[in-house]
């Protein structure tokens, strides 16, 4: 599916059931602060989205929306924590492609939770293109030049991502198989430490989300060479898509709010209503778009269907490529 079409992936047409629940106005929930657990350190796309939503969700629900970062193990630590929490609506997860899609596909039964059965989908909030960027000392200025360089120094190039099984990791591994290049993966505990090392030149190449890398590219601290969405993005139209060189290539990250399995339908519905309202506000939606994040709205059912499709898709890729956890 092309990136342009992903903007409507979580169909607004199905909003009515979640929004038309007047009885929820009389519900007691929530009566105390709600924790939104983020699988990565501050500074990444998931953190940016959660903190932008926080004041709006606090206003809409009448209780403080607390953002809590629990990084580690490509988001598995945070995701497992939420999966094992009481299904009372007070502990939620900013689900992400890594811990809830590509990661479980790579680790399979070794994942400490079931990516589908152990969560209640509430709403998708974002689709985020990834950017490939190099340290300025790397002698390439375009994606074709990068491929030629990688082949020339075969096996002597490394790349960093936000973690094993992250969207960036899986995307680069897929790219390696399609272009016959060899690189060594260097996993990090999130975007912030990875980006610091990229700027310092400790790691020569990074594949991470657009809101993380584009500001540094625009400031000249790193050099962006490609976007991994199916086509160029409005936030950086000069940046070529990988698919222009490798037809059909596409990998993106995504984010959405989840709770533990068994979350009561009235709580899911109220959260979905508040999230749709918040995402429709210009202070949220337009702010995300300016950072290269495509805001989403929709139903719990649409989000659950999408997550299941992502796990199936990347499980197929893992099996086809014979990938193993590092």
N, C-alpha and C positions, 0 to 999 in steps of 0.2 A: 504494500500500500504506500502510495507516495505521501511525502510529508505534508503537502498541502491539504490532502484529504484527512490526515490525522487530526486536524483542528476541529473536525466535526465528528470525530470517532465516537465520542461519548454522548451521542445524540440528545439534543435538547428536547426532541419530540417526546421523549418518555418521561419528562419531568412531572407530569400531572399527578401520578399516584403518590409521590413523595411530598409534593407541595400541598395536596388536598387532604390534610389530616387535621382538621380543626380541633379534634379532641385532645391533641397533644398540648394545647395551650393550658390545659388543666392538670397536666402531669407534674409530679413533684420534681422529677429530674430536670436539671442538676441542682444539687443543694450544696456542693463544694467544688473547689477548683478541679479542672480537667487537665490531665497531663498529656501533652503531645510529645511522644518519644521520637527522636531523630536518630537514624542509624549511623550518622557520620558526625565528625567534628564541626564546629561553627565554620561558616564560609562557603559551604557547598550549596548546590541547588535546593536540596531538601530543606536545609536550614533557612535559606533565603525565603522560600515559600512559606514555611511554618511561621516565621517571625513577621512576615508581612500580613498573614492571616490573623495572627494572635489578637490584636486590638479589636478587630471586627468580630471575631468569634466571641470574645469577652463581652462585647456590647450585645450581640444577638442572643447569647445564651444566658446572660446575667451572672456568669461565674467566670473567674479568671482562667484564661487559657494559657497554661504554663508550658513553655518549650524546654524540653530536657534532652540534651545530647548524650547518647550512649554509643560511642563509636567502638569498632572492633569487629574482626572476623567478617569483613565485607557486609556489615549490617546484621549478621546472624545474631549477635548478642542482643541488640535492641529488639529484633523481631521475635526472638524466643521469649524475651521478657514479657512482651505484650501478649504473645500467644498463651503464656502461662498465667496471665493476670485474670482477675475476676471479670466476668462479662457484665460489668455494671455501668459502662460508659465513662468511667473516670480515668482509664488508661488507654490511650489510642496510639497508633503508629502512623508516621508518615511513610507509608509503603513506597518502595522504590524498585526499579528494575533489577538492582543487584540482589538484595535479600529476598525478593518476592518473585523473581522471574529467572534471570540468567544464572544466579547463584544456585538455587535449587536444581536447575537443569543440569548444572555441572556436577554438583555434589550428590545428587540423587538421594538414596536412602541415608546418606551420611548427614544430610541437612537435619538439624535438631528440631524440626517441626515440619508439618505438612503445609506447603505453600498455599494450598487450596482449602483443605478441610479445617485448618486451625485458625482461620481468620474470617471475620465478617466484613465484607466489602461495604464501604460507605459512599465514597465518591472519588472519581479520578479528578485531579486538580491540574495536572501538567503533562505535556509532552516536551521533551528537551533534546534538541540536537546536540551531538557531540562534536568537538573540534579537535583536530590533530594539530599540535603546535610543537615547535622545536626551539631549543636554545639558539640565540643569534649566531653562535659560533659554528653551528652545523651548516655546512656549505650547500644549502638548498633553499629555494624560494618558491617552489611550487610542488604539488603532489607528484607529478611525473618525475621531476628532478629527485624527489625523495626516494621514489621506487628505484631509480637508476643508482642512486647513492647506496641504498640498502643492499642492492645486488653486488655492487662493486666491493663493499667491505663485508661481504656475506658472513653473518654470524657474529660480527663484532659490534653490533648496534643494540642498545637496550631501550626499553620503553617503560614508562611508569603509568600506573592506573590507580584508581581509588581502592582497589582490592581485588583479590582472586575471585573470579566469577562476576565481577562488576560488568556493566554494559560496555565500558571501555575495553576491558580485558577480552571479553568475548568477541567484540567487534574487531579488535586487532588480530586475534587468532584466526578469525574468519578471513580477514584481509590477507594474512600470511599465506593461507591455503590457496587463495585465489590468485595471488601474484607471485608465488614461489620465492618469497623472501624469508630470511631467518633473522629473528630478533629475540633477545632475552627479556622476559617479563620481570619487572621490579614492582611488586605490590606495595601499596602504602595503606595507612589507616585513615584514608579519606582524602579529600581534595586539597585541603589547606597545606598539609606537609608535602604533598606531591608538588603543588605549584611552587612552594618555596624552593624545593630542590631543582625544579626546572629552571627557575629564574637564576639560581646560583650556578647552574650548569652541572650539578651532580648527576642528573639524569638528562639525556639529550632530547628525549621525545616524550610527550604526554598525550593521552587521549582522554579528555574529560569534557564536562558540560560547557556549553557556550557561555553561560553567565559567569563561570569561573575563569575561563581563559581569554575571552574576547577583550575585557578591559586591559589585561596585561599586554595583549597583542597590540591594541590601539595605542598603548603608552610606550611601545617599543621594547618592552622587557623580554618578550618572547616573540616568535614569528609563527603566526598561524599559516598552515599550508593547505588545509582542506576541512570541509564539514562533512559529517557522516550521514546527514539526512539525504533523502533521495534526490533532493534538488537544492540549489542555493537558498539561503535564508535572507529575509529582508533586512535583518540587523547587520549583515555583512555581505552585501551582494557581490563584492569583489572576490569573495572567497569561493573557490571552486568546490563542487561536490565531488566526493570520491567516485561517485557513479559516472562522472564524465570520463573517467579513465577506466574504471572497472564497472561495466554496465550491470545494473541490477543490485549493486551493493547498497545496503542501508542498515544502519543501526542507530537507535535513539534510546535515550533514557526516558522514564516516565515516573510520575509520582501520584499518590492517592492516599486518602485517609482510610485506615482500617482499624477494626477493633478485634478483640478476641472472638473466637467462634462462640455462637450462642448469644450474641448481643441482642437484647429484646428488640423486636421490630419497631415499637414506638420510639425508642432511643435512636435507632438507625435512621428512622424517618425524620426525627427532629434535627439530628446532625446534618443529614442530607439537605434539608431545607435551609439551614443556616449557612452551610458551605456554598450552596448555589447562590444564595443572596450575596454573600461576601465576594464570591468570584465575579459576580455581575457588576460590582462597584468599580468605577474607573480607577480608584486609588489602588485596587488590587490587580485587576485584569490588565490595565494599560501599563502599570508599573512592571508587571512580569514580562509583558511583550517587549518593553524597552530593553530588557536584559537578555533577550533571546529565548525566553520561556513562553511556550504556547499554552495559555490557560485553557482549562477544560471545565465543563459542567455536565451534569447528567444524573442518572439513576444508579442506585446500588447494583441493580441487576446488570446494567451495561458494563460497569466496572468489573464485576465478578467474571463476566464473560471474557472481557479483555485479558485479565490476569491469567485465566486458565489457558487462553490461546497463546499467550506469551510463553508460559511454561512448556506447552506442547511444542511450540516452534523451536525454542532453544534446546530442548531435549533432543529434538531431531537433529539439530546442527551438531550437538555434542556427540551423538552416536555416529553421525556421518563422518565427522572429522577424527573420531577416536580420541577425543580430549580426555585428560585425566586431571583431577585436582592436584595442584602443586604442593 
